Amino acid sequence: MDGACSYLKTKSIRLVQNTFRETVELFESEQSMLTYAIGDIHGCADHLHQLLADIEEHCGGIPRKLVFLGDYIDRGPNSAGVIEHLRTLQASEPHDVVCLKGNHEDLMLGAYHVPGQRLNWLMNGGNKALRSFGIDGPEDLPSDVVQWVQEL
């Protein structure tokens, strides 16, 4: 490594160390809130559970906010489990859990309300979501799930 690269690397390491030290001091003095943005769960309930466990470990008692960016359903094997978990989490922590609607939720609602939009949803993973709910068509989606998604 030439002298310029070595100098730059040393300066970068010091900057990161100082920034980290200042961040730790800020958390210790103000107990700031950490915010985690989570998107594209796509029916992967097991991964969601692991991610949430990792977040709890990472924040180490510092208050945190969870912002879910949508696309909870389709493609993965357990869309129903993802929605159930998010609804429970949001109900238990209404000020610290925000759930936003993604395009896959919009596709589901479109298929539910407009029969002509069913194929579009199914081609984008809706068939796996239906299987996870144990139903054959969007018209059979549980009304409480449809209502929750509409209110996002």
C-alpha positions in Angstrom: 0.0 0.0 0.0 1.5 3.4 -0.9 1.7 6.2 1.6 -1.4 8.1 0.4 -3.6 5.0 0.7 -2.2 4.2 4.1 -2.8 7.7 5.3 -6.3 7.8 3.9 -7.1 4.4 5.5 -5.8 5.6 8.9 -7.8 8.8 8.7 -10.9 6.8 7.7 -10.5 4.4 10.6 -10.1 7.3 13.0 -13.2 8.9 11.6 -15.3 5.7 12.0 -13.9 5.2 15.5 -14.7 8.8 16.5 -18.2 8.6 14.9 -18.9 5.4 16.7 -17.7 6.7 20.0 -19.9 9.9 19.6 -22.9 7.7 18.7 -22.5 5.5 21.7 -22.1 8.6 24.0 -25.3 10.0 22.4 -27.3 6.8 23.1 -25.9 6.7 26.7 -26.8 10.3 27.4 -30.1 10.7 25.6 -31.5 7.2 25.2 -32.4 8.0 21.6 -34.8 5.8 19.7 -33.6 3.5 17.0 -35.7 3.2 13.9 -35.7 0.1 11.8 -37.2 0.1 8.3 -38.2 -3.4 7.0 -39.6 -4.1 3.6 -40.3 -7.0 1.2 -41.1 -9.8 3.7 -43.1 -11.6 1.0 -44.6 -14.3 3.1 -41.4 -15.4 4.8 -42.7 -15.5 8.4 -39.6 -17.5 9.7 -37.3 -14.9 8.4 -39.4 -12.1 9.9 -39.3 -13.8 13.3 -35.5 -14.1 13.1 -35.1 -10.5 12.0 -37.2 -9.2 14.8 -35.2 -11.3 17.3 -32.0 -9.9 15.8 -33.4 -6.3 16.1 -34.3 -6.8 19.8 -30.7 -8.1 20.4 -29.2 -5.2 18.5 -31.1 -2.4 20.2 -30.2 -3.8 23.6 -32.9 -2.0 25.6 -32.7 1.3 23.6 -36.3 2.2 22.6 -37.0 1.4 19.0 -39.5 2.0 16.3 -40.4 -0.5 13.6 -41.5 0.8 10.2 -42.7 -2.0 7.8 -42.6 -0.8 4.2 -45.1 -3.2 2.7 -45.0 -6.3 0.5 -45.9 -8.6 3.4 -47.5 -11.2 1.2 -47.0 -13.3 -1.9 -44.1 -15.4 -3.1 -43.2 -16.9 0.3 -44.9 -19.8 2.0 -46.6 -18.0 4.9 -48.3 -14.7 4.0 -51.0 -15.5 6.5 -48.5 -15.9 9.3 -46.7 -12.7 8.4 -49.9 -10.7 8.4 -51.0 -12.3 11.7 -47.7 -11.4 13.3 -47.6 -7.9 12.1 -51.2 -7.2 13.2 -50.4 -8.6 16.7 -47.3 -6.5 16.9 -49.0 -3.4 15.7 -51.9 -3.8 18.1 -49.5 -4.4 21.1 -47.2 -1.4 20.2 -49.3 1.1 18.3 -46.9 4.0 18.8 -43.8 2.0 17.9 -44.9 -0.2 15.0 -46.0 1.4 11.7 -47.2 -0.8 8.8 -47.4 0.7 5.3 -49.2 -0.8 2.3 -47.0 -2.1 -0.5 -47.8 -2.9 -4.1 -48.5 -6.5 -3.3 -51.2 -5.6 -0.8 -52.7 -3.3 -3.4 -52.7 -6.2 -5.9 -54.5 -8.3 -3.4 -57.1 -5.7 -2.7 -57.6 -5.2 -6.4 -58.2 -8.9 -6.9 -60.6 -8.9 -3.9 -62.7 -6.0 -5.1 -62.4 -6.4 -8.9 -62.6 -10.0 -10.3 -60.8 -8.9 -13.5 -57.7 -8.1 -11.5 -57.4 -11.6 -10.0 -55.0 -12.9 -12.7 -52.6 -10.0 -12.2 -52.3 -10.8 -8.5 -51.9 -14.5 -9.1 -49.1 -13.9 -11.6 -47.3 -11.9 -8.9 -47.3 -14.5 -6.2 -50.9 -14.3 -5.0 -51.4 -18.0 -5.5 -48.9 -18.7 -2.6 -50.7 -16.2 -0.4 -54.0 -17.9 -1.1 -52.5 -21.3 -0.2 -51.1 -19.9 3.1 -54.7 -18.8 4.0 -56.0 -22.2 2.9 -58.4 -20.7 0.4 -59.0 -20.9 -3.3 -59.7 -17.3 -4.3 -59.4 -13.7 -3.2 -63.1 -13.5 -2.5 -62.5 -16.0 0.3 -59.9 -13.8 2.1 -60.8 -13.3 5.8 -62.7 -10.0 6.1 -60.5 -8.9 9.1 -57.4 -9.3 7.0 -58.9 -7.3 4.1 -60.0 -4.6 6.5 -56.5 -4.4 8.0 -54.8 -4.1 4.6 -57.3 -1.5 3.5 -56.5 0.7 6.5 -52.8 0.6 5.9 
